[in-house]
Amino acid sequence: MRIQSAVIIAQGITFMVVSVPKLVLDDQQKVEQTITFFQSRWVGMPIALVTCDELGSPTAYYGPGDLALQLLRIPPTAVPWKDLSIP
């Protein structure tokens, strides 16, 4: 499985943001499963989720309040997205 993710350092906080389909954010159980999955691989790193439109612009964020606020302050073009391969 390939996903888009980015590690962001903002105001001294390092966290990972992962792009997910909207259907994930629409289901609280899927949100928690997704976050648990990524936290099990990047232990100790907070995880935020984002959905994007077809142009790559963020449409919704999910994560601890402080992370979501940090993401709102970062221009989408400044996010260092990378393809990540998950076995």
ABEGO torsion letter per residue (X at the ends): XBBBBBBBBBGGBBBBBBBBBAAAAABAAAAAAAAAAAAAABBGBBBBBBBBBAAGBBABBBEBAAAAAAAAABBAAABBBBBBBBX
